[in-house]
Amino acid sequence: MHQSIAHQGLWLSSSRMRIYILYLSIFIFIHFLVFSLSYAVEEPAETFTLKHAIEMALKSNIALKISKEESNAALASEKKQKTNFLPTFNATYQYEYIDEEPTMGTIATGPQKEYTLISKVTQPIFAGFSLLNQYKIAKLGLDAAKINEKLKRLEIIFEAKKMFFSILKAQKLLQISQDTVTQITAQKEVAKNFYEVGMTPLNDLLQAKVELANSKQELISAQNNLEIAESNFNILIRRPINESVKLEDVLNYTPFGHDIDFCLKMAEKNRLELKIADLEIEIAEKEVKLAQKDYYPSINLEGSYFQRGTEWDVDGGDYIYDPEGWGITAVASWDFWEWGRSNYEVKEKLSHLSQAQYQKIAILDNIRIEVKQAYLNTMESEKNIITVKKAIEQAEENFRINKERYKEQIATSTDVLDAQTLLSKTTTNYYKALYDFKIAKASIYKAMGQEVME
């Protein structure tokens, strides 16, 4: 009997175990399924190459779209001015009613109401060269708008490069700050252990704590700098401002192999601002000629056709003696005295022409300064890369030696912290030099007016 009860209890226990295992298996399966589905739905973050980032900026940038619309407006203006050479057609429909029927004595001489339809065509023959100059000004405006669009494109390419490398620099500086916090934390623990066993004084531990607090503050600053850089990048390519940014790193670099004279010549040859300045001078010259239009008479050729009637269909009627007809008129007009108005307008336009010429000189001076500044920044960063890269290995070895010496109580905590600071500063200087060089190189290409996608 006791044996049967024991067998029955064992059977119940094994049944509960099987049920428990079944429930556990179902629970694990459900969690695995949910995890798999969530992983499948979650899209991996897009990784941007430099070229991809530039293409996205060019595709999405609002300023470039505005510039394209300016080109479209200039094209419409040019086409509008072209139509001024063509004849214009006009139609007038008129109804007239008088209170009494026209009479001569007791004889009616005309209708009391009259409908008139007049069709007219006007062809300008000569307008003091104003039509030609207006068209040329509009055409030059279209050329300037297209060049402005190219100029905006170059600016966006530079901004995309600048933001791309700024993010990479911010990421590296954040990593350095994180490594510094990790290393100083380890040093603080070592100092704490040594202090607790009486091997080092309290000020070693306190100094490590102070340095750790400072490094954490710098870490927060580095995190904020990275977030700001990513937000600027997202705005440039029209993404949500808080979208995560993943970039393909660019650690290699090629030296800039041109001298300052080459850069200046290329800038004077390629800079679009100078081409726009030349167009502004041409426009000012055409405006001078346009202002001189009143020195000449204007001549138009007009042709007209009319129909008259006493009803709305203008098909003659009582007392309508000439129900339809046509005529051609040549009209010449000349305002030969306007108290010097035209002369003053010409003087005004001549002053604008001088301004445009001086403006080109000022633009050229600014371009030369921009080129030299960008060139010097490029050379400085390039030299710093080579110099600091060698110093990193020395700073790493110095930090390693001081840590070992501190463990042997040959060096102080100050020595270790100083070595850590030196290593962080040297590594920071290297990555600043590397990415500043890439930004400066992008700047010198922009200063030379060259579109380079690297």
TAZIFEN-V166527 format. One record per helix or strand. SS is the DSSP state (H for helix, E for strand). FROM is the first residue (numbers start at 1). LEN is the number of residues. If there is no record, write none. Layout:
ss = (SS:SS)
from = (FROM:FROM)
len = (LEN:LEN)
This chain:
ss = (H:E:H:H:E:E:E:E:H:H:E:H:H:E:E:E:H:H)
from = (2:47:50:62:88:103:107:113:130:202:246:260:272:298:316:324:341:413)
len = (40:2:11:24:10:2:2:14:67:35:2:11:24:12:1:10:67:35)
